[in-house]
């Protein structure tokens, strides 16, 4: 039975929109409203490329949209109002369905592009151009199946574009899903061009993802041979994208004496690590470490000129890491817990908004800081040999201390108004008064890779006047960096039994960060997960890194470091909430709760709608 072909911008997805339309059986009746079909809608190769752009748009929303906050070992954040996001015990089928749908959208766009690329009316400049776009489509499809295998285990595999409306899907095994992803990624590696336009998937990215897929397959099959192959693929990525070891790009030139928005361009305290994340440095040609970079508009003008297609990067000050709560709204009304009033002039924007980007501009945070572990413990002596490194450098890589800006605060003083340094007027983690809510939730750690900790590069006049929400910063971000390839290499070597080689790989990153090197005896899977947290905070998809491990490995981390402070059922402030680190419970008010599942739930809608093969979409254990 043929489906109506929806226009390219809203192409149907194999399991998402296709199955969700089944609630109305009348929809299945043949009633074409258009002469369009997949075979005549495409007239030139540019339209095939356009379909790939749609796939990239979905990936961009996934990276820092749906997965907001999943770059920490907390896997969610607490809120002053009790709302919590992506918490483990509250992971329901609706959240799982959103992720499932988005990955199948990527698969559908990729299959559609592969089908269209073979249509007889499509002409290509040369065979290499056609091979490259097909390799790109398979790289994105491989990425989607890799993630689906990690999150859900075995999933239905759809290899070709189809107009058939089906009710008989059959889940593959998890190993088959990994193997399908590997087949696509190995093809992509062999056929992608050596150099790729920034923003598009690269040959190196295909190698990195293949390494991760082989690791997952090795864990699933308990096959050490796959770990050896994973190490080979990680090294191929490293060979294509050497790690950055010298300062580069914006803010690295000591001869630059100019300032931008009142902040010096040259950051004398900067490091190679901090240079990786300054505005548009990810796309800098000198940056060999950007394996796959997702682009944000460089300016509002560029954003507008592209009809918003080149969207603002998803770096929200209110989602994963707000910086400073001690700030009040200056507008027509106050927002609890602060009454109407103004922030210190040092922090005011042109419309009375707070000017420093990391301040919650409406006076109240929507979400809270990442976990105590991610903000503090992961850098202590117990977890980070030698204690601290460049990735935790105060005022450069991270901010924990801020001048008090609320005139009603007992520690307020205009003498403390400075972007830099720590003095008697600066407050932070150690100054939190855990007994009083009005002062308890004022300070939060932030990371420069998400928000400029000294406000360099943030023009609130432009963004507010352009009606762009001030939390959206015009910055590029990484899907993958070479650093992750080294971490995959270290894990592959460890799982292969070569602890010395595992330590050697991880120490490449630690040397760059001026951290004390690990010995072979120091290396465990938990050590590597700690290092991933330090190096890839807010970059990696932490759920993927966890769920491809043995369940005992990642569950131990949730039990040890997962923390929530407020009861999600409350609609008002919980003034009696226990603040962490004292609240290190798995589930609020229920210490000792265990996780009864090993994989995310298959969306219930698709289990129920698979009526022609009810056994083909069985739910994952623990979610029945």
Secondary structure, DSSP 8 states (H G I E B T S, - for coil): -B-----GGG---TTTHHHHGGGSGGGGS-----S--HHHH--SHHHHHHHHHHHHHHHHHIIIIITTTTTSTTSSB--TTS--BS-STT--HHHHHHHHHHHHHHHHHHHHHHHHHT-TT---SSHHHHHHHHHHHHHHHHHHHHHHHHHHSS-----S---B--S------HHHHHHHHHHHHHHHHHHS-SS--TTS--HHHHHHHHHHHHHHHHHHHT-HHHHHHHHHHHHHHHHHS----S--STT--TT---EETTEESS-TT--HHHHTTSTTGGG-TT-TTEEEEE---SSHHHHHHTTTSS------TTTT---B------SSS-BTTB-S----GGGB-TTS-B-STTB-TTSS-SS----HHHHTGGGSTTTSTTS--GGG-BTTTEE--EE---TTSTT--GGG--SSS--TTEE-GGG--TT-HHHHTSB--EETTTS-TT-TT--HHHHHHTT--TT-----EEEEEHHHHHHHHHHHHHHTT-HHHHHHHHHHHHHHTT-----GGG--HHHHHHHHHHHHTTTS-HHHHHHTS-HHHHHHHHHHH----S-TT-SS--TT---TTTT--SSTT-TT-----SS----HHHHHH-GGGGGGG---TT--
